[in-house]
Amino acid sequence: LPKLLSATATEVPCTCPSPAHGEAAPRPGPALSLSLLFFLFLLHSGLRRL
């Protein structure tokens, strides 16, 4: 599961400032957090159907 999460997180285009982009950010942007939460919700409902 962590592998899947990290792979999905790297595929999501990041528009928030981050150390990788040369700027420091205290926490991920709200859009990235929301997309991760949505992905987790989809994953959870998919596992529940199995």
C-alpha positions in Angstrom: 0.0 0.0 0.0 2.7 2.6 0.8 4.3 1.8 -2.6 1.0 2.5 -4.3 0.5 5.7 -2.4 4.0 7.0 -3.2 3.6 6.1 -6.9 0.3 7.9 -7.1 1.7 10.9 -5.2 4.6 11.3 -7.6 2.2 11.1 -10.6 0.1 14.0 -9.3 1.4 17.3 -10.7 2.4 19.4 -7.8 1.7 23.2 -8.1 2.6 24.0 -4.5 6.0 25.4 -3.7 8.3 22.6 -2.4 12.1 22.1 -1.7 12.3 20.3 -5.0 11.1 23.4 -6.8 13.6 25.6 -5.0 11.1 27.0 -2.4 10.4 25.7 1.1 6.8 24.7 2.0 5.8 23.8 5.6 3.0 21.5 4.4 1.5 20.1 1.1 -1.0 22.3 -0.7 -4.7 21.8 -0.1 -5.3 20.5 -3.6 -2.7 17.7 -3.1 -4.2 16.8 0.3 -7.7 16.7 -1.1 -6.7 14.6 -4.0 -4.9 12.1 -1.7 -8.0 12.0 0.6 -10.2 11.4 -2.4 -7.9 8.6 -3.6 -7.9 7.0 -0.2 -11.7 7.2 -0.1 -12.0 5.5 -3.5 -9.5 2.9 -2.4 -11.4 2.2 0.8 -14.8 1.9 -1.0 -13.2 -0.4 -3.6 -11.7 -2.7 -0.9 -15.1 -2.7 0.8 -16.8 -4.0 -2.3 -14.4 -6.9 -2.5 
